[in-house]
Amino acid sequence: MGRYVARRLLQMIPVFIGSTLLVFLMMYALPGDPVRALAG
């Protein structure tokens, strides 16, 4: 069971980095200022 949890935690790292990078790139690919879009 501990091995399964460790494997799942290690798989979570690239998913977390990939999703963070995707959101970051999408925020800067959109037209306009990202800070203004977040502020409303």
MOPAC internal coordinates of N, CA, C and O (Angstrom, degrees):
PM7 1SCF
backbone

  N    0.0000 0     0.00 0     0.00 0    0    0    0
  C    1.4619 1     0.00 0     0.00 0    1    0    0
  C    1.5273 1   110.41 1     0.00 0    2    1    0
  O    1.2310 1   120.51 1   138.42 1    3    2    1
  N    1.3275 1   116.62 1   -41.58 1    3    2    1
  C    1.4594 1   119.49 1   179.42 1    5    3    2
  C    1.5172 1   112.12 1   -64.73 1    6    5    3
  O    1.2310 1   121.29 1   146.22 1    7    6    5
  N    1.3321 1   115.14 1   -33.78 1    7    6    5
  C    1.4671 1   119.43 1   178.44 1    9    7    6
  C    1.5277 1   110.66 1   -66.78 1   10    9    7
  O    1.2310 1   120.79 1   141.12 1   11   10    9
  N    1.3364 1   116.10 1   -38.88 1   11   10    9
  C    1.4625 1   121.19 1   177.92 1   13   11   10
  C    1.5275 1   110.56 1   -63.09 1   14   13   11
  O    1.2310 1   120.37 1   134.62 1   15   14   13
  N    1.3152 1   116.90 1   -45.38 1   15   14   13
  C    1.4649 1   121.37 1   179.92 1   17   15   14
  C    1.5235 1   110.38 1   -63.31 1   18   17   15
  O    1.2310 1   120.38 1   137.55 1   19   18   17
  N    1.3262 1   116.88 1   -42.45 1   19   18   17
  C    1.4625 1   120.23 1   179.30 1   21   19   18
  C    1.5207 1   110.92 1   -63.46 1   22   21   19
  O    1.2310 1   120.41 1   138.90 1   23   22   21
  N    1.3283 1   116.82 1   -41.10 1   23   22   21
  C    1.4646 1   120.02 1   179.31 1   25   23   22
  C    1.5286 1   111.00 1   -64.95 1   26   25   23
  O    1.2310 1   120.49 1   138.26 1   27   26   25
  N    1.3238 1   116.66 1   -41.74 1   27   26   25
  C    1.4679 1   120.02 1   179.78 1   29   27   26
  C    1.5300 1   110.94 1   -66.35 1   30   29   27
  O    1.2310 1   120.11 1   142.62 1   31   30   29
  N    1.3214 1   117.39 1   -37.38 1   31   30   29
  C    1.4608 1   120.12 1   177.83 1   33   31   30
  C    1.5223 1   110.85 1   -66.37 1   34   33   31
  O    1.2310 1   120.12 1   141.17 1   35   34   33
  N    1.3334 1   117.37 1   -38.83 1   35   34   33
  C    1.4627 1   120.38 1   177.69 1   37   35   34
  C    1.5244 1   111.62 1   -68.43 1   38   37   35
  O    1.2310 1   120.01 1   147.58 1   39   38   37
  N    1.3204 1   117.58 1   -32.42 1   39   38   37
  C    1.4611 1   120.76 1   176.88 1   41   39   38
  C    1.5209 1   111.04 1   -72.25 1   42   41   39
  O    1.2310 1   120.51 1   155.44 1   43   42   41
  N    1.3140 1   116.63 1   -24.56 1   43   42   41
  C    1.4594 1   120.29 1  -178.59 1   45   43   42
  C    1.5274 1   111.71 1   -70.84 1   46   45   43
  O    1.2310 1   119.81 1   152.39 1   47   46   45
  N    1.3338 1   117.96 1   -27.61 1   47   46   45
  C    1.4643 1   121.36 1  -175.80 1   49   47   46
  C    1.5281 1   112.32 1   -61.94 1   50   49   47
  O    1.2310 1   118.44 1   126.18 1   51   50   49
  N    1.3512 1   120.59 1   -53.82 1   51   50   49
  C    1.4690 1   118.38 1   179.48 1   53   51   50
  C    1.5261 1   113.15 1   -66.22 1   54   53   51
  O    1.2310 1   120.08 1   148.78 1   55   54   53
  N    1.3237 1   117.45 1   -31.22 1   55   54   53
  C    1.4615 1   119.88 1   177.55 1   57   55   54
  C    1.5261 1   109.80 1   -65.48 1   58   57   55
  O    1.2310 1   120.33 1   136.64 1   59   58   57
  N    1.3212 1   116.98 1   -43.36 1   59   58   57
  C    1.4619 1   121.34 1   179.30 1   61   59   58
  C    1.5257 1   110.98 1   -63.84 1   62   61   59
  O    1.2310 1   120.34 1   135.07 1   63   62   61
  N    1.3338 1   116.96 1   -44.93 1   63   62   61
  C    1.4659 1   120.76 1   179.76 1   65   63   62
  C    1.5258 1   110.30 1   -64.94 1   66   65   63
  O    1.2310 1   120.32 1   137.29 1   67   66   65
  N    1.3279 1   117.00 1   -42.71 1   67   66   65
  C    1.4615 1   120.79 1  -179.87 1   69   67   66
  C    1.5158 1   112.56 1   -64.46 1   70   69   67
  O    1.2310 1   120.07 1   136.52 1   71   70   69
  N    1.3208 1   117.47 1   -43.48 1   71   70   69
  C    1.4578 1   119.66 1  -179.97 1   73   71   70
  C    1.5245 1   111.21 1   -68.75 1   74   73   71
  O    1.2310 1   120.12 1   143.59 1   75   74   73
  N    1.3272 1   117.38 1   -36.41 1   75   74   73
  C    1.4608 1   120.41 1   176.37 1   77   75   74
  C    1.5209 1   110.78 1   -63.67 1   78   77   75
  O    1.2310 1   120.36 1   135.97 1   79   78   77
  N    1.3273 1   116.92 1   -44.03 1   79   78   77
  C    1.4579 1   121.28 1   178.92 1   81   79   78
  C    1.5229 1   111.05 1   -64.25 1   82   81   79
  O    1.2310 1   120.24 1   139.08 1   83   82   81
  N    1.3223 1   117.16 1   -40.92 1   83   82   81
  C    1.4614 1   120.84 1   179.82 1   85   83   82
  C    1.5266 1   111.26 1   -62.87 1   86   85   83
  O    1.2310 1   120.20 1   134.16 1   87   86   85
  N    1.3181 1   117.23 1   -45.84 1   87   86   85
  C    1.4670 1   120.59 1   179.26 1   89   87   86
  C    1.5257 1   110.39 1   -64.71 1   90   89   87
  O    1.2310 1   120.18 1   138.45 1   91   90   89
  N    1.3265 1   117.27 1   -41.55 1   91   90   89
  C    1.4606 1   121.15 1   178.90 1   93   91   90
  C    1.5273 1   110.67 1   -60.88 1   94   93   91
  O    1.2310 1   120.24 1   133.75 1   95   94   93
  N    1.3331 1   117.14 1   -46.25 1   95   94   93
  C    1.4626 1   120.36 1  -179.33 1   97   95   94
  C    1.5244 1   111.62 1   -67.09 1   98   97   95
  O    1.2310 1   120.15 1   143.31 1   99   98   97
  N    1.3192 1   117.31 1   -36.69 1   99   98   97
  C    1.4649 1   119.79 1   178.67 1  101   99   98
  C    1.5252 1   111.20 1   -67.00 1  102  101   99
  O    1.2310 1   120.22 1   143.21 1  103  102  101
  N    1.3311 1   117.18 1   -36.79 1  103  102  101
  C    1.4635 1   119.73 1   179.28 1  105  103  102
  C    1.5232 1   111.14 1   -63.73 1  106  105  103
  O    1.2310 1   119.98 1   143.30 1  107  106  105
  N    1.3329 1   117.65 1   -36.70 1  107  106  105
  C    1.4529 1   120.42 1  -178.09 1  109  107  106
  C    1.5168 1   112.94 1   -91.31 1  110  109  107
  O    1.2310 1   119.46 1   170.33 1  111  110  109
  N    1.3284 1   118.63 1    -9.67 1  111  110  109
  C    1.4604 1   121.17 1   176.28 1  113  111  110
  C    1.5259 1   110.71 1   -84.38 1  114  113  111
  O    1.2310 1   120.35 1   155.99 1  115  114  113
  N    1.3211 1   116.93 1   -24.01 1  115  114  113
  C    1.4567 1   120.29 1  -179.78 1  117  115  114
  C    1.5220 1   110.00 1   -72.31 1  118  117  115
  O    1.2310 1   120.50 1   -33.42 1  119  118  117
  N    1.3342 1   116.65 1   146.58 1  119  118  117
  C    1.4645 1   118.30 1   177.22 1  121  119  118
  C    1.5270 1   111.08 1   -69.15 1  122  121  119
  O    1.2310 1   121.01 1   -29.18 1  123  122  121
  N    1.3068 1   115.68 1   150.82 1  123  122  121
  C    1.4566 1   120.73 1   179.43 1  125  123  122
  C    1.5140 1   111.99 1    95.94 1  126  125  123
  O    1.2310 1   121.35 1     1.72 1  127  126  125
  N    1.3162 1   115.03 1  -178.28 1  127  126  125
  C    1.4567 1   122.19 1  -177.09 1  129  127  126
  C    1.5298 1   109.68 1   -90.97 1  130  129  127
  O    1.2310 1   119.38 1   -54.35 1  131  130  129
  N    1.3283 1   118.79 1   125.65 1  131  130  129
  C    1.4719 1   120.00 1   179.93 1  133  131  130
  C    1.5264 1   113.14 1   -60.75 1  134  133  131
  O    1.2310 1   120.11 1   144.81 1  135  134  133
  N    1.3204 1   117.40 1   -35.19 1  135  134  133
  C    1.4669 1   120.17 1  -179.91 1  137  135  134
  C    1.5237 1   110.00 1   -66.88 1  138  137  135
  O    1.2310 1   120.27 1   139.08 1  139  138  137
  N    1.3100 1   117.09 1   -40.92 1  139  138  137
  C    1.4631 1   120.46 1   178.97 1  141  139  138
  C    1.5297 1   110.72 1   -67.44 1  142  141  139
  O    1.2310 1   120.13 1   143.41 1  143  142  141
  N    1.3312 1   117.36 1   -36.59 1  143  142  141
  C    1.4633 1   120.61 1   178.16 1  145  143  142
  C    1.5280 1   110.53 1   -65.79 1  146  145  143
  O    1.2310 1   119.92 1   141.61 1  147  146  145
  N    1.3272 1   117.76 1   -38.39 1  147  146  145
  C    1.4601 1   120.41 1   178.34 1  149  147  146
  C    1.5237 1   111.72 1   -71.73 1  150  149  147
  O    1.2310 1   120.48 1   146.29 1  151  150  149
  N    1.3295 1   116.69 1   -33.71 1  151  150  149
  C    1.4599 1   120.58 1  -177.99 1  153  151  150
  C    1.5261 1   111.90 1   -75.90 1  154  153  151
  O    1.2310 1   120.48 1   158.75 1  155  154  153
  N    1.3110 1   116.69 1   -21.25 1  155  154  153
  C    1.4609 1   119.62 1   178.73 1  157  155  154
  C    1.4682 1   108.74 1   100.58 1  158  157  155
  O    1.2310 1   120.10 1   180.00 1  159  158  157

